[in-house]
Amino acid sequence: MEPETAHAVLTVDLAAIVANWRTLKARHPSGDVAAVVKADAYGLGARPVAAALHNAGCRSFVVAWLEEALAIRDALPGAMIAVLGGLIPGTETAFGVHGLTPVLCSLDEIDRWQNRGEAILHIDTGMSRLGLPPSELAALAADRKRLDGMAIRYAMSHLVASEVPGDPINQLQRQRVAAARAMLPPWKFSLANSSGIFLGPDFASDLARPGAALYGLNPTPGQPNPMHGVVRLMVRVLTVRDIPAGATVGYNATWKAARPTRIATAALGYADGYHRSLSNRASACFDGTPVPLVGRVSMDLTTFDVTDHPGVQPGGWLEVLGPHLSPDDLAAAAGTNGYEVLTSLGRRFQRVYRTA
Ligand SMILES: *Cc1c(COP(=O)(O)O)cnc(C)c1O
């Protein structure tokens, strides 16, 4: 099943990512659906992920940084690659030469992009990070000459709390978007991220920008996940040993055996993105049933109580993420979100890309 020499295997199901993109397209009939592939496609591999989506017909991609765009440009002929981080001074020529689309975030960036080609204009409606703040939006609306020579492909804004449908800030942002659009030329607009697509037609636009849902994270927390899982992480069992009642496991002896116990040591640690905050809190799966993590997660190793699982043997495999254990599940145990679980996944795993 798993490559024979690997200590850990991360399988990424590209076909499931494509299926998720098609699901999102069906949920967003008002417009197109881009693929957000920033942070190496949330840790899963920007080049293979973006190429698979491009093959399936996706022509709009979103990254955070110029370097991330350059790393995938040649794999995505004819596609828009938008760079969320904006136009860092000195990068204007590189954007132009490589046919990349800056997401302009300020009046200064607008001025530096004059007569240089297509751009996206980011308008801040509540995040207060990037995007034109209300004062700069008003200045722009009052001085439309500044927009001469601007080819704005989309204006966009980003939702603050789209995964919480009842949060009143969603409606507030919708109103702010409408007000901003009334001040500007009738540009196309881009609004929803993954969860925003599931907020319904009020949040539909000409271009949705999902990331998380493509990678199988649940865009509707608390409700059944409409997306397919796309990752499986299997790690090798190195040793299995019997310890007596009273023996301790791991650094700082944070776990003590209450009964004679079988401990499996697995080839996985916090250097692989298996967060130390999972210590004594998470489980792995053997044959579809949970085996509790006991003791501290260390850099390369993690220990599990397999007393009730005689099938666990050295050289065997434990599922750390997969059909029985989603990134959202692991995130809940770690006290974080699925985004951080995926983007933390380490570089030491053997990676396998499934296309069917
Ligand atoms: C990361 C990001 C997205 C994608 O968000 P998801 O919640 O992963 O779908 C969309 N738009 C912007 C501006 C982002 O920074």
The ligand as an SDF file (V2000), in Angstrom:
LIG
                    3D

 15 15  0  0  0  0  0  0  0  0999 V2000
   -6.8210   33.3650    1.8430 C   0  0  0  0  0  0  0  0  0  0  0  0
   -7.7920   34.2500    1.1650 C   0  0  0  0  0  0  0  0  0  0  0  0
   -8.8990   33.6980    0.4960 C   0  0  0  0  0  0  0  0  0  0  0  0
   -9.2690   32.2400    0.6080 C   0  0  0  0  0  0  0  0  0  0  0  0
   -9.9410   32.0550    1.8370 O   0  0  0  0  0  0  0  0  0  0  0  0
  -10.5450   30.6260    2.2740 P   0  0  0  0  0  0  0  0  0  0  0  0
  -11.2100   30.9020    3.5580 O   0  0  0  0  0  0  0  0  0  0  0  0
   -9.3700   29.7160    2.3950 O   0  0  0  0  0  0  0  0  0  0  0  0
  -11.4620   30.2000    1.2010 O   0  0  0  0  0  0  0  0  0  0  0  0
   -9.6850   34.5540   -0.2550 C   0  0  0  0  0  0  0  0  0  0  0  0
   -9.4270   35.8830   -0.3130 N   0  0  0  0  0  0  0  0  0  0  0  0
   -8.4000   36.4440    0.3620 C   0  0  0  0  0  0  0  0  0  0  0  0
   -8.1900   37.9140    0.2810 C   0  0  0  0  0  0  0  0  0  0  0  0
   -7.5640   35.6510    1.1360 C   0  0  0  0  0  0  0  0  0  0  0  0
   -6.5530   36.2150    1.8160 O   0  0  0  0  0  0  0  0  0  0  0  0
  1  2  1  0
  2  3  1  0
  2 14  2  0
  3  4  1  0
  3 10  2  0
  4  5  1  0
  5  6  1  0
  6  7  2  0
  6  8  1  0
  6  9  1  0
 10 11  1  0
 11 12  2  0
 12 13  1  0
 12 14  1  0
 14 15  1  0
M  END
$$$$
